[in-house]
Amino acid sequence: MKSVFITVLMLCVSATTAHAFNNEAIKKLPDGRQEVELPPGPKTSKPTNRVQKDPWRTDYLQPSYVIQTNTGLQECPWTWVTSSCRPYVKGRDTRARGWVVKSGGRWLTCPRRDTTAGCRNYGELPATSVQD
């Protein structure tokens, strides 16, 4: 009975792993290094007042977006990388977050890191979910 439970558990884990999301922006080079393609920046240089001077202040937690870069995961106040980004640290604070990824040759914003469920096309209203 114990071995049947373990076998079923292993099948569930492997089935879940089989559907794990693959971010196409991350390319493995022949020498073992990785190179990361960054998402496109804004289509317009029109200013917006959504981001305050300090997007990371704790009295107002605006949504943020986690983006893979060559230096690791960065948390940004936009869906693209700017100097306002900071290293992503899981559990730093609880806020609405989205993940910017590339899948099927197109950029998406997803509410979770490990699945394309609920993702939206880049440039549409970004998909986020509250998480730490």
N, CA, C and O atoms as a printed pandas DataFrame, in Angstrom:
     atom_number atom_name residue_name chain_id  residue_number  x_coord  y_coord  z_coord
0              1         N          MET        A               1    0.823   -1.189    0.000
1              2        CA          MET        A               1    0.000    0.000    0.000
2              3         C          MET        A               1    0.869    1.256    0.000
3              4         O          MET        A               1    0.573    2.233   -0.688
4              5         N          LYS        A               2    1.943    1.213    0.782
5              6        CA          LYS        A               2    2.855    2.336    0.863
6              7         C          LYS        A               2    3.510    2.596   -0.493
7              8         O          LYS        A               2    3.650    3.749   -0.900
8              9         N          SER        A               3    3.909    1.543   -1.188
9             10        CA          SER        A               3    4.569    1.719   -2.491
10            11         C          SER        A               3    3.586    2.252   -3.540
11            12         O          SER        A               3    3.987    2.999   -4.433
12            13         N          VAL        A               4    2.318    1.881   -3.444
13            14        CA          VAL        A               4    1.310    2.402   -4.374
14            15         C          VAL        A               4    1.164    3.914   -4.164
15            16         O          VAL        A               4    1.104    4.672   -5.131
16            17         N          PHE        A               5    1.108    4.346   -2.909
17            18        CA          PHE        A               5    1.006    5.770   -2.597
18            19         C          PHE        A               5    2.210    6.528   -3.155
19            20         O          PHE        A               5    2.041    7.583   -3.766
20            21         N          ILE        A               6    3.409    6.011   -2.957
21            22        CA          ILE        A               6    4.625    6.653   -3.443
22            23         C          ILE        A               6    4.618    6.722   -4.970
23            24         O          ILE        A               6    5.008    7.737   -5.547
24            25         N          THR        A               7    4.179    5.657   -5.618
25            26        CA          THR        A               7    4.117    5.636   -7.078
26            27         C          THR        A               7    3.137    6.687   -7.591
27            28         O          THR        A               7    3.441    7.414   -8.537
28            29         N          VAL        A               8    1.965    6.769   -6.970
29            30        CA          VAL        A               8    0.968    7.757   -7.379
30            31         C          VAL        A               8    1.504    9.169   -7.148
31            32         O          VAL        A               8    1.323   10.046   -7.993
32            33         N          LEU        A               9    2.155    9.390   -6.023
33            34        CA          LEU        A               9    2.742   10.686   -5.722
34            35         C          LEU        A               9    3.784   11.066   -6.768
35            36         O          LEU        A               9    3.810   12.207   -7.229
36            37         N          MET        A              10    4.636   10.128   -7.143
37            38        CA          MET        A              10    5.669   10.401   -8.146
38            39         C          MET        A              10    5.036   10.727   -9.502
39            40         O          MET        A              10    5.518   11.614  -10.207
40            41         N          LEU        A              11    3.972   10.027   -9.869
41            42        CA          LEU        A              11    3.288   10.310  -11.128
42            43         C          LEU        A              11    2.670   11.710  -11.125
43            44         O          LEU        A              11    2.714   12.420  -12.130
44            45         N          CYS        A              12    2.102   12.092   -9.997
45            46        CA          CYS        A              12    1.520   13.429   -9.887
46            47         C          CYS        A              12    2.589   14.506  -10.019
47            48         O          CYS        A              12    2.392   15.504  -10.712
48            49         N          VAL        A              13    3.712   14.302   -9.357
49            50        CA          VAL        A              13    4.807   15.265   -9.422
50            51         C          VAL        A              13    5.350   15.350  -10.836
51            52         O          VAL        A              13    5.589   16.453  -11.329
52            53         N          SER        A              14    5.554   14.226  -11.506
53            54        CA          SER        A              14    6.093   14.266  -12.863
54            55         C          SER        A              14    5.088   14.880  -13.828
55            56         O          SER        A              14    5.493   15.559  -14.772
56            57         N          ALA        A              15    3.798   14.666  -13.626
57            58        CA          ALA        A              15    2.786   15.284  -14.481
58            59         C          ALA        A              15    2.784   16.793  -14.294
59            60         O          ALA        A              15    2.655   17.545  -15.259
60            61         N          THR        A              16    2.926   17.228  -13.057
61            62        CA          THR        A              16    2.984   18.655  -12.785
62            63         C          THR        A              16    4.236   19.257  -13.396
63            64         O          THR        A              16    4.179   20.337  -13.985
64            65         N          THR        A              17    5.357   18.580  -13.265
65            66        CA          THR        A              17    6.614   19.064  -13.807
66            67         C          THR        A              17    6.557   19.135  -15.325
67            68         O          THR        A              17    7.142   20.038  -15.922
68            69         N          ALA        A              18    5.860   18.195  -15.959
69            70        CA          ALA        A              18    5.776   18.181  -17.412
70            71         C          ALA        A              18    5.104   19.437  -17.944
71            72         O          ALA        A              18    5.370   19.847  -19.073
72            73         N          HIS        A              19    4.240   20.053  -17.147
73            74        CA          HIS        A              19    3.560   21.253  -17.584
74            75         C          HIS        A              19    4.248   22.520  -17.082
75            76         O          HIS        A              19    3.705   23.615  -17.229
76            77         N          ALA        A              20    5.427   22.385  -16.497
77            78        CA          ALA        A              20    6.141   23.552  -15.987
78            79         C          ALA        A              20    6.425   24.507  -17.138
79            80         O          ALA        A              20    6.681   24.077  -18.263
80            81         N          PHE        A              21    6.378   25.784  -16.857
81            82        CA          PHE        A              21    6.532   26.801  -17.879
82            83         C          PHE        A              21    7.990   26.956  -18.289
83            84         O          PHE        A              21    8.888   26.916  -17.448
84            85         N          ASN        A              22    8.215   27.129  -19.572
85            86        CA          ASN        A              22    9.547   27.356  -20.103
86            87         C          ASN        A              22    9.610   28.770  -20.668
87            88         O          ASN        A              22    8.928   29.074  -21.646
88            89         N          ASN        A              23   10.414   29.628  -20.069
89            90        CA          ASN        A              23   10.569   31.006  -20.528
90            91         C          ASN        A              23   11.544   31.021  -21.698
91            92         O          ASN        A              23   12.743   30.817  -21.506
92            93         N          GLU        A              24   11.043   31.259  -22.907
93            94        CA          GLU        A              24   11.866   31.243  -24.109
94            95         C          GLU        A              24   12.855   32.401  -24.176
95            96         O          GLU        A              24   13.742   32.398  -25.030
96            97         N          ALA        A              25   12.725   33.383  -23.300
97            98        CA          ALA        A              25   13.654   34.507  -23.279
98            99         C          ALA        A              25   15.028   34.080  -22.774
99           100         O          ALA        A              25   16.017   34.779  -22.997
100          101         N          ILE        A              26   15.093   32.932  -22.092
101          102        CA          ILE        A              26   16.358   32.439  -21.537
102          103         C          ILE        A              26   16.972   31.463  -22.530
103          104         O          ILE        A              26   16.398   30.413  -22.815
104          105         N          LYS        A              27   18.132   31.812  -23.049
105          106        CA          LYS        A              27   18.827   30.969  -24.031
106          107         C          LYS        A              27   20.098   30.409  -23.406
107          108         O          LYS        A              27   20.892   31.152  -22.829
108          109         N          LYS        A              28   20.289   29.100  -23.520
109          110        CA          LYS        A              28   21.527   28.468  -23.056
110          111         C          LYS        A              28   22.540   28.520  -24.192
111          112         O          LYS        A              28   22.253   28.085  -25.307
112          113         N          LEU        A              29   23.711   29.045  -23.911
113          114        CA          LEU        A              29   24.768   29.128  -24.905
114          115         C          LEU        A              29   25.601   27.846  -24.888
115          116         O          LEU        A              29   25.622   27.142  -23.878
116          117         N          PRO        A              30   26.291   27.529  -25.995
117          118        CA          PRO        A              30   27.091   26.297  -26.054
118          119         C          PRO        A              30   28.133   26.179  -24.940
119          120         O          PRO        A              30   28.471   25.069  -24.528
120          121         N          ASP        A              31   28.643   27.309  -24.451
121          122        CA          ASP        A              31   29.663   27.258  -23.395
122          123         C          ASP        A              31   29.051   27.121  -21.996
123          124         O          ASP        A              31   29.772   27.161  -20.999
124          125         N          GLY        A              32   27.716   26.959  -21.916
125          126        CA          GLY        A              32   27.062   26.747  -20.626
126          127         C          GLY        A              32   26.475   27.998  -20.006
127          128         O          GLY        A              32   25.650   27.911  -19.096
128          129         N          ARG        A              33   26.890   29.166  -20.486
129          130        CA          ARG        A              33   26.318   30.412  -19.958
130          131         C          ARG        A              33   24.897   30.582  -20.478
131          132         O          ARG        A              33   24.481   29.901  -21.416
132          133         N          GLN        A              34   24.168   31.487  -19.864
133          134        CA          GLN        A              34   22.839   31.789  -20.364
134          135         C          GLN        A              34   22.772   33.257  -20.764
135          136         O          GLN        A              34   23.419   34.114  -20.162
136          137         N          GLU        A              35   21.989   33.520  -21.774
137          138        CA          GLU        A              35   21.758   34.876  -22.250
138          139         C          GLU        A              35   20.251   35.105  -22.192
139          140         O          GLU        A              35   19.470   34.244  -22.596
140          141         N          VAL        A              36   19.850   36.264  -21.692
141          142        CA          VAL        A              36   18.431   36.532  -21.513
142          143         C          VAL        A              36   18.003   37.700  -22.397
143          144         O          VAL        A              36   18.601   38.776  -22.365
144          145         N          GLU        A              37   16.965   37.467  -23.181
145          146        CA          GLU        A              37   16.365   38.520  -24.000
146          147         C          GLU        A              37   15.411   39.294  -23.106
147          148         O          GLU        A              37   14.573   38.698  -22.429
148          149         N          LEU        A              38   15.530   40.613  -23.098
149          150        CA          LEU        A              38   14.663   41.443  -22.260
150          151         C          LEU        A              38   13.396   41.818  -23.018
151          152         O          LEU        A              38   13.420   41.943  -24.243
152          153         N          PRO        A              39   12.288   41.998  -22.299
153          154        CA          PRO        A              39   11.037   42.394  -22.966
154          155         C          PRO        A              39   11.168   43.798  -23.545
155          156         O          PRO        A              39   11.990   44.589  -23.083
156          157         N          PRO        A              40   10.355   44.111  -24.559
157          158        CA          PRO        A              40   10.428   45.441  -25.155
158          159         C          PRO        A              40    9.981   46.517  -24.177
159          160         O          PRO        A              40    9.182   46.274  -23.273
160          161         N          GLY        A              41   10.515   47.702  -24.381
161          162        CA          GLY        A              41   10.134   48.844  -23.546
162          163         C          GLY        A              41    8.821   49.435  -24.002
163          164         O          GLY        A              41    8.099   48.822  -24.788
164          165         N          PRO        A              42    8.506   50.618  -23.517
165          166        CA          PRO        A              42    7.214   51.226  -23.843
166          167         C          PRO        A              42    7.129   51.601  -25.319
167          168         O          PRO        A              42    8.140   51.888  -25.961
168          169         N          LYS        A              43    5.907   51.592  -25.843
169          170        CA          LYS        A              43    5.691   51.971  -27.241
170          171         C          LYS        A              43    5.662   53.487  -27.388
171          172         O          LYS        A              43    5.745   54.007  -28.501
172          173         N          THR        A              44    5.546   54.180  -26.293
173          174        CA          THR        A              44    5.498   55.634  -26.310
174          175         C          THR        A              44    6.329   56.179  -25.161
175          176         O          THR        A              44    6.509   55.504  -24.147
176          177         N          SER        A              45    6.828   57.378  -25.311
177          178        CA          SER        A              45    7.589   57.987  -24.219
178          179         C          SER        A              45    6.701   58.917  -23.406
179          180         O          SER        A              45    7.188   59.698  -22.588
180          181         N          LYS        A              46    5.396   58.828  -23.638
181          182        CA          LYS        A              46    4.431   59.651  -22.907
182          183         C          LYS        A              46    4.541   59.367  -21.415
183          184         O          LYS        A              46    4.478   58.206  -21.009
184          185         N          PRO        A              47    4.704   60.396  -20.589
185          186        CA          PRO        A              47    4.836   60.157  -19.151
186          187         C          PRO        A              47    3.541   59.627  -18.544
187          188         O          PRO        A              47    2.445   59.876  -19.048
188          189         N          THR        A              48    3.699   58.900  -17.463
189          190        CA          THR        A              48    2.541   58.391  -16.739
190          191         C          THR        A              48    2.741   58.687  -15.258
191          192         O          THR        A              48    3.879   58.757  -14.796
192          193         N          ASN        A              49    1.693   58.855  -14.529
193          194        CA          ASN        A              49    1.830   59.129  -13.100
194          195         C          ASN        A              49    1.493   57.908  -12.255
195          196         O          ASN        A              49    1.234   58.043  -11.059
196          197         N          ARG        A              50    1.491   56.701  -12.861
197          198        CA          ARG        A              50    1.220   55.484  -12.094
198          199         C          ARG        A              50    2.358   55.193  -11.113
199          200         O          ARG        A              50    2.102   54.777   -9.983
200          201         N          VAL        A              51    3.584   55.402  -11.522
201          202        CA          VAL        A              51    4.717   55.093  -10.653
202          203         C          VAL        A              51    5.158   56.357   -9.925
203          204         O          VAL        A              51    5.461   57.375  -10.548
204          205         N          GLN        A              52    5.189   56.279   -8.625
205          206        CA          GLN        A              52    5.625   57.396   -7.806
206          207         C          GLN        A              52    7.156   57.456   -7.796
207          208         O          GLN        A              52    7.822   56.596   -8.373
208          209         N          LYS        A              53    7.703   58.475   -7.138
209          210        CA          LYS        A              53    9.159   58.616   -7.076
210          211         C          LYS        A              53    9.825   57.408   -6.441
211          212         O          LYS        A              53   10.898   56.994   -6.881
212          213         N          ASP        A              54    9.212   56.841   -5.422
213          214        CA          ASP        A              54    9.744   55.638   -4.795
214          215         C          ASP        A              54    8.725   54.511   -4.955
215          216         O          ASP        A              54    7.830   54.365   -4.122
216          217         N          PRO        A              55    8.852   53.713   -6.016
217          218        CA          PRO        A              55    7.855   52.663   -6.258
218          219         C          PRO        A              55    7.867   51.549   -5.216
219          220         O          PRO        A              55    6.965   50.712   -5.205
220          221         N          TRP        A              56    8.869   51.523   -4.344
221          222        CA          TRP        A              56    8.994   50.429   -3.376
222          223         C          TRP        A              56    8.634   50.847   -1.963
223          224         O          TRP        A              56    8.865   50.085   -1.025
224          225         N          ARG        A              57    8.076   52.028   -1.785
225          226        CA          ARG        A              57    7.690   52.435   -0.432
226          227         C          ARG        A              57    6.585   51.518    0.084
227          228         O          ARG        A              57    5.801   50.983   -0.699
228          229         N          THR        A              58    6.527   51.344    1.373
229          230        CA          THR        A              58    5.615   50.355    1.957
230          231         C          THR        A              58    4.226   50.885    2.274
231          232         O          THR        A              58    3.335   50.098    2.592
232          233         N          ASP        A              59    4.011   52.210    2.198
233          234        CA          ASP        A              59    2.676   52.719    2.521
234          235         C          ASP        A              59    1.688   52.529    1.374
235          236         O          ASP        A              59    0.478   52.610    1.585
236          237         N          TYR        A              60    2.184   52.278    0.172
237          238        CA          TYR        A              60    1.309   51.985   -0.966
238          239         C          TYR        A              60    2.003   50.942   -1.835
239          240         O          TYR        A              60    3.032   51.218   -2.452
240          241         N          LEU        A              61    1.441   49.768   -1.876
241          242        CA          LEU        A              61    2.072   48.689   -2.634
242          243         C          LEU        A              61    1.426   48.572   -4.015
243          244         O          LEU        A              61    0.419   47.885   -4.192
244          245         N          GLN        A              62    2.022   49.251   -4.977
245          246        CA          GLN        A              62    1.526   49.154   -6.345
246          247         C          GLN        A              62    1.963   47.829   -6.950
247          248         O          GLN        A              62    2.897   47.207   -6.444
248          249         N          PRO        A              63    1.313   47.382   -8.016
249          250        CA          PRO        A              63    1.726   46.125   -8.653
250          251         C          PRO        A              63    3.167   46.205   -9.158
251          252         O          PRO        A              63    3.664   47.282   -9.489
252          253         N          SER        A              64    3.809   45.077   -9.211
253          254        CA          SER        A              64    5.158   45.013   -9.774
254          255         C          SER        A              64    5.231   43.812  -10.707
255          256         O          SER        A              64    4.332   42.970  -10.728
256          257         N          TYR        A              65    6.304   43.744  -11.473
257          258        CA          TYR        A              65    6.465   42.715  -12.491
258          259         C          TYR        A              65    7.849   42.099  -12.350
259          260         O          TYR        A              65    8.848   42.813  -12.266
260          261         N          VAL        A              66    7.905   40.780  -12.325
261          262        CA          VAL        A              66    9.160   40.068  -12.157
262          263         C          VAL        A              66    9.651   39.654  -13.549
263          264         O          VAL        A              66    8.923   39.035  -14.324
264          265         N          ILE        A              67   10.899   40.012  -13.841
265          266        CA          ILE        A              67   11.477   39.797  -15.163
266          267         C          ILE        A              67   12.840   39.133  -15.000
267          268         O          ILE        A              67   13.657   39.578  -14.193
268          269         N          GLN        A              68   13.087   38.077  -15.760
269          270        CA          GLN        A              68   14.403   37.422  -15.760
270          271         C          GLN        A              68   15.375   38.294  -16.549
271          272         O          GLN        A              68   15.070   38.726  -17.661
272          273         N          THR        A              69   16.546   38.550  -15.969
273          274        CA          THR        A              69   17.609   39.295  -16.650
274          275         C          THR        A              69   18.887   38.474  -16.578
275          276         O          THR        A              69   18.912   37.408  -15.963
276          277         N          ASN        A              70   19.946   38.968  -17.203
277          278        CA          ASN        A              70   21.229   38.271  -17.139
278          279         C          ASN        A              70   21.797   38.244  -15.726
279          280         O          ASN        A              70   22.666   37.425  -15.425
280          281         N          THR        A              71   21.316   39.132  -14.853
281          282        CA          THR        A              71   21.807   39.167  -13.473
282          283         C          THR        A              71   20.835   38.507  -12.500
283          284         O          THR        A              71   21.028   38.599  -11.288
284          285         N          GLY        A              72   19.806   37.850  -12.998
285          286        CA          GLY        A              72   18.838   37.170  -12.145
286          287         C          GLY        A              72   17.466   37.803  -12.263
287          288         O          GLY        A              72   17.228   38.637  -13.136
288          289         N          LEU        A              73   16.559   37.399  -11.372
289          290        CA          LEU        A              73   15.202   37.944  -11.386
290          291         C          LEU        A              73   15.197   39.362  -10.845
291          292         O          LEU        A              73   15.768   39.640   -9.790
292          293         N          GLN        A              74   14.545   40.256  -11.579
293          294        CA          GLN        A              74   14.404   41.644  -11.166
294          295         C          GLN        A              74   12.917   41.944  -11.003
295          296         O          GLN        A              74   12.088   41.472  -11.780
296          297         N          GLU        A              75   12.594   42.729   -9.991
297          298        CA          GLU        A              75   11.218   43.172   -9.770
298          299         C          GLU        A              75   11.150   44.627  -10.225
299          300         O          GLU        A              75   11.927   45.466   -9.768
300          301         N          CYS        A              76   10.222   44.916  -11.121
301          302        CA          CYS        A              76   10.160   46.228  -11.754
302          303         C          CYS        A              76    8.773   46.849  -11.606
303          304         O          CYS        A              76    7.778   46.128  -11.533
304          305         N          PRO        A              77    8.697   48.180  -11.560
305          306        CA          PRO        A              77    7.399   48.836  -11.493
306          307         C          PRO        A              77    6.689   48.856  -12.854
307          308         O          PRO        A              77    5.522   49.239  -12.932
308          309         N          TRP        A              78    7.370   48.455  -13.905
309          310        CA          TRP        A              78    6.830   48.390  -15.259
310          311         C          TRP        A              78    6.988   46.973  -15.789
311          312         O          TRP        A              78    7.604   46.129  -15.139
312          313         N          THR        A              79    6.434   46.712  -16.967
313          314        CA          THR        A              79    6.584   45.391  -17.587
314          315         C          THR        A              79    7.858   45.314  -18.413
315          316         O          THR        A              79    8.006   44.410  -19.235
316          317         N          TRP        A              80    8.761   46.229  -18.213
317          318        CA          TRP        A              80   10.071   46.216  -18.858
318          319         C          TRP        A              80   11.117   46.642  -17.831
319          320         O          TRP        A              80   10.773   47.145  -16.762
320          321         N          VAL        A              81   12.372   46.443  -18.151
321          322        CA          VAL        A              81   13.465   46.710  -17.213
322          323         C          VAL        A              81   13.881   48.180  -17.289
323          324         O          VAL        A              81   14.119   48.717  -18.370
324          325         N          THR        A              82   13.962   48.817  -16.116
325          326        CA          THR        A              82   14.440   50.199  -15.994
326          327         C          THR        A              82   15.391   50.271  -14.802
327          328         O          THR        A              82   15.630   49.269  -14.128
328          329         N          SER        A              83   15.926   51.455  -14.552
329          330        CA          SER        A              83   16.804   51.635  -13.396
330          331         C          SER        A              83   16.023   51.566  -12.081
331          332         O          SER        A              83   16.625   51.476  -11.011
332          333         N          SER        A              84   14.701   51.608  -12.151
333          334        CA          SER        A              84   13.862   51.511  -10.945
334          335         C          SER        A              84   13.709   50.079  -10.445
335          336         O          SER        A              84   13.180   49.862   -9.355
336          337         N          CYS        A              85   14.159   49.109  -11.217
337          338        CA          CYS        A              85   14.020   47.703  -10.819
338          339         C          CYS        A              85   14.921   47.396   -9.624
339          340         O          CYS        A              85   15.911   48.082   -9.371
340          341         N          ARG        A              86   14.549   46.354   -8.906
341          342        CA          ARG        A              86   15.355   45.875   -7.775
342          343         C          ARG        A              86   15.413   44.360   -7.866
343          344         O          ARG        A              86   14.569   43.748   -8.521
344          345         N          PRO        A              87   16.398   43.746   -7.217
345          346        CA          PRO        A              87   16.438   42.276   -7.220
346          347         C          PRO        A              87   15.161   41.710   -6.591
347          348         O          PRO        A              87   14.701   42.202   -5.560
348          349         N          TYR        A              88   14.597   40.684   -7.211
349          350        CA          TYR        A              88   13.394   40.047   -6.674
350          351         C          TYR        A              88   13.783   39.148   -5.515
351          352         O          TYR        A              88   14.669   38.303   -5.638
352          353         N          VAL        A              89   13.112   39.340   -4.389
353          354        CA          VAL        A              89   13.308   38.512   -3.204
354          355         C          VAL        A              89   11.933   38.007   -2.783
355          356         O          VAL        A              89   11.090   38.787   -2.340
356          357         N          LYS        A              90   11.712   36.714   -2.919
357          358        CA          LYS        A              90   10.427   36.125   -2.550
358          359         C          LYS        A              90   10.163   36.383   -1.067
359          360         O          LYS        A              90   11.031   36.159   -0.223
360          361         N          GLY        A              91    8.959   36.852   -0.762
361          362        CA          GLY        A              91    8.582   37.100    0.622
362          363         C          GLY        A              91    8.944   38.476    1.143
363          364         O          GLY        A              91    8.651   38.785    2.298
364          365         N          ARG        A              92    9.568   39.310    0.331
365          366        CA          ARG        A              92    9.942   40.657    0.784
366          367         C          ARG        A              92    8.707   41.448    1.194
367          368         O          ARG        A              92    8.707   42.100    2.238
368          369         N          ASP        A              93    7.670   41.398    0.394
369          370        CA          ASP        A              93    6.397   42.034    0.727
370          371         C          ASP        A              93    5.290   41.346   -0.073
371          372         O          ASP        A              93    5.549   40.645   -1.051
372          373         N          THR        A              94    4.074   41.562    0.363
373          374        CA          THR        A              94    2.930   40.982   -0.331
374          375         C          THR        A              94    2.304   42.086   -1.170
375          376         O          THR        A              94    1.908   43.130   -0.650
376          377         N          ARG        A              95    2.220   41.847   -2.458
377          378        CA          ARG        A              95    1.654   42.819   -3.386
378          379         C          ARG        A              95    1.177   42.084   -4.626
379          380         O          ARG        A              95    1.476   40.903   -4.803
380          381         N          ALA        A              96    0.441   42.771   -5.482
381          382        CA          ALA        A              96    0.071   42.198   -6.775
382          383         C          ALA        A              96    1.336   42.130   -7.625
383          384         O          ALA        A              96    2.032   43.129   -7.804
384          385         N          ARG        A              97    1.621   40.944   -8.142
385          386        CA          ARG        A              97    2.800   40.753   -8.981
386          387         C          ARG        A              97    2.406   40.020  -10.248
387          388         O          ARG        A              97    1.495   39.193  -10.253
388          389         N          GLY        A              98    3.104   40.338  -11.307
389          390        CA          GLY        A              98    2.966   39.611  -12.557
390          391         C          GLY        A              98    4.355   39.164  -12.995
391          392         O          GLY        A              98    5.361   39.738  -12.577
392          393         N          TRP        A              99    4.404   38.155  -13.824
393          394        CA          TRP        A              99    5.665   37.634  -14.352
394          395         C          TRP        A              99    5.689   37.902  -15.845
395          396         O          TRP        A              99    4.746   37.554  -16.555
396          397         N          VAL        A             100    6.750   38.513  -16.323
397          398        CA          VAL        A             100    6.888   38.808  -17.745
398          399         C          VAL        A             100    7.737   37.705  -18.348
399          400         O          VAL        A             100    8.892   37.520  -17.965
400          401         N          VAL        A             101    7.157   36.967  -19.300
401          402        CA          VAL        A             101    7.822   35.805  -19.893
402          403         C          VAL        A             101    7.592   35.783  -21.398
403          404         O          VAL        A             101    6.731   36.489  -21.925
404          405         N          LYS        A             102    8.367   34.970  -22.065
405          406        CA          LYS        A             102    8.206   34.788  -23.504
406          407         C          LYS        A             102    7.818   33.338  -23.757
407          408         O          LYS        A             102    8.481   32.415  -23.282
408          409         N          SER        A             103    6.742   33.146  -24.507
409          410        CA          SER        A             103    6.259   31.804  -24.809
410          411         C          SER        A             103    5.647   31.809  -26.209
411          412         O          SER        A             103    4.900   32.720  -26.566
412          413         N          GLY        A             104    5.966   30.798  -26.985
413          414        CA          GLY        A             104    5.430   30.723  -28.335
414          415         C          GLY        A             104    5.884   31.878  -29.209
415          416         O          GLY        A             104    5.193   32.262  -30.153
416          417         N          GLY        A             105    7.055   32.434  -28.890
417          418        CA          GLY        A             105    7.600   33.544  -29.663
418          419         C          GLY        A             105    6.983   34.898  -29.349
419          420         O          GLY        A             105    7.271   35.879  -30.033
420          421         N          ARG        A             106    6.134   34.968  -28.319
421          422        CA          ARG        A             106    5.525   36.253  -27.976
422          423         C          ARG        A             106    5.663   36.519  -26.482
423          424         O          ARG        A             106    5.746   35.593  -25.676
424          425         N          TRP        A             107    5.685   37.789  -26.132
425          426        CA          TRP        A             107    5.798   38.204  -24.739
426          427         C          TRP        A             107    4.422   38.171  -24.083
427          428         O          TRP        A             107    3.411   38.530  -24.687
428          429         N          LEU        A             108    4.417   37.726  -22.817
429          430        CA          LEU        A             108    3.187   37.603  -22.033
430          431         C          LEU        A             108    3.409   38.171  -20.640
431          432         O          LEU        A             108    4.544   38.268  -20.174
432          433         N          THR        A             109    2.329   38.543  -19.986
433          434        CA          THR        A             109    2.369   38.779  -18.540
434          435         C          THR        A             109    1.497   37.697  -17.925
435          436         O          THR        A             109    0.371   37.460  -18.364
436          437         N          CYS        A             110    2.034   37.044  -16.902
437          438        CA          CYS        A             110    1.344   35.918  -16.276
438          439         C          CYS        A             110    1.185   36.176  -14.784
439          440         O          CYS        A             110    2.046   36.805  -14.169
440          441         N          PRO        A             111    0.093   35.697  -14.195
441          442        CA          PRO        A             111   -0.107   35.900  -12.768
442          443         C          PRO        A             111    0.787   35.013  -11.899
443          444         O          PRO        A             111    0.950   35.283  -10.709
444          445         N          ARG        A             112    1.359   33.977  -12.470
445          446        CA          ARG        A             112    2.257   33.072  -11.740
446          447         C          ARG        A             112    3.466   32.757  -12.596
447          448         O          ARG        A             112    3.431   32.888  -13.819
448          449         N          ARG        A             113    4.531   32.343  -11.941
449          450        CA          ARG        A             113    5.797   32.061  -12.620
450          451         C          ARG        A             113    5.780   30.751  -13.398
451          452         O          ARG        A             113    6.416   30.647  -14.447
452          453         N          ASP        A             114    5.072   29.768  -12.906
453          454        CA          ASP        A             114    5.244   28.405  -13.393
454          455         C          ASP        A             114    4.175   27.905  -14.355
455          456         O          ASP        A             114    4.126   26.710  -14.646
456          457         N          THR        A             115    3.323   28.788  -14.850
457          458        CA          THR        A             115    2.268   28.327  -15.752
458          459         C          THR        A             115    1.859   29.453  -16.693
459          460         O          THR        A             115    2.023   30.631  -16.375
460          461         N          THR        A             116    1.335   29.088  -17.832
461          462        CA          THR        A             116    0.811   30.102  -18.748
462          463         C          THR        A             116   -0.692   30.307  -18.535
463          464         O          THR        A             116   -1.311   31.098  -19.246
464          465         N          ALA        A             117   -1.278   29.611  -17.573
465          466        CA          ALA        A             117   -2.710   29.785  -17.278
466          467         C          ALA        A             117   -2.968   31.213  -16.821
467          468         O          ALA        A             117   -2.308   31.708  -15.908
468          469         N          GLY        A             118   -3.909   31.860  -17.446
469          470        CA          GLY        A             118   -4.256   33.231  -17.060
470          471         C          GLY        A             118   -3.353   34.293  -17.643
471          472         O          GLY        A             118   -3.497   35.468  -17.306
472          473         N          CYS        A             119   -2.427   33.920  -18.508
473          474        CA          CYS        A             119   -1.510   34.899  -19.104
474          475         C          CYS        A             119   -2.248   35.768  -20.114
475          476         O          CYS        A             119   -3.258   35.371  -20.694
476          477         N          ARG        A             120   -1.711   36.960  -20.300
477          478        CA          ARG        A             120   -2.249   37.896  -21.284
478          479         C          ARG        A             120   -1.129   38.352  -22.207
479          480         O          ARG        A             120    0.045   38.316  -21.840
480          481         N          ASN        A             121   -1.498   38.775  -23.391
481          482        CA          ASN        A             121   -0.510   39.298  -24.324
482          483         C          ASN        A             121    0.149   40.539  -23.747
483          484         O          ASN        A             121   -0.503   41.367  -23.112
484          485         N          TYR        A             122    1.434   40.655  -23.974
485          486        CA          TYR        A             122    2.208   41.817  -23.547
486          487         C          TYR        A             122    1.601   43.050  -24.212
487          488         O          TYR        A             122    1.313   43.026  -25.409
488          489         N          GLY        A             123    1.409   44.101  -23.469
489          490        CA          GLY        A             123    0.813   45.303  -24.016
490          491         C          GLY        A             123   -0.650   45.434  -23.648
491          492         O          GLY        A             123   -1.195   46.537  -23.688
492          493         N          GLU        A             124   -1.303   44.331  -23.287
493          494        CA          GLU        A             124   -2.663   44.392  -22.771
494          495         C          GLU        A             124   -2.565   44.698  -21.276
495          496         O          GLU        A             124   -1.466   44.787  -20.728
496          497         N          LEU        A             125   -3.703   44.856  -20.627
497          498        CA          LEU        A             125   -3.711   45.039  -19.182
498          499         C          LEU        A             125   -2.982   43.848  -18.564
499          500         O          LEU        A             125   -3.416   42.712  -18.755
500          501         N          PRO        A             126   -1.887   44.068  -17.827
501          502        CA          PRO        A             126   -1.085   42.951  -17.316
502          503         C          PRO        A             126   -1.842   42.044  -16.351
503          504         O          PRO        A             126   -2.691   42.496  -15.582
504          505         N          ALA        A             127   -1.519   40.768  -16.408
505          506        CA          ALA        A             127   -2.076   39.778  -15.478
506          507         C          ALA        A             127   -1.224   39.770  -14.228
507          508         O          ALA        A             127   -0.002   39.644  -14.306
508          509         N          THR        A             128   -1.862   39.906  -13.071
509          510        CA          THR        A             128   -1.150   39.864  -11.786
510          511         C          THR        A             128   -1.982   39.056  -10.795
511          512         O          THR        A             128   -3.167   38.807  -11.018
512          513         N          SER        A             129   -1.353   38.658   -9.715
513          514        CA          SER        A             129   -2.046   38.070   -8.579
514          515         C          SER        A             129   -1.291   38.452   -7.325
515          516         O          SER        A             129   -0.080   38.665   -7.362
516          517         N          VAL        A             130   -2.005   38.538   -6.211
517          518        CA          VAL        A             130   -1.358   38.925   -4.957
518          519         C          VAL        A             130   -0.508   37.762   -4.486
519          520         O          VAL        A             130   -0.988   36.634   -4.377
520          521         N          GLN        A             131    0.760   38.040   -4.206
521          522        CA          GLN        A             131    1.713   37.016   -3.781
522          523         C          GLN        A             131    2.870   37.661   -3.036
523          524         O          GLN        A             131    3.078   38.872   -3.110
524          525         N          ASP        A             132    3.621   36.832   -2.315
525          526        CA          ASP        A             132    4.794   37.362   -1.620
526          527         C          ASP        A             132    6.045   36.843   -2.276
527          528         O          ASP        A             132    7.150   37.169   -1.843
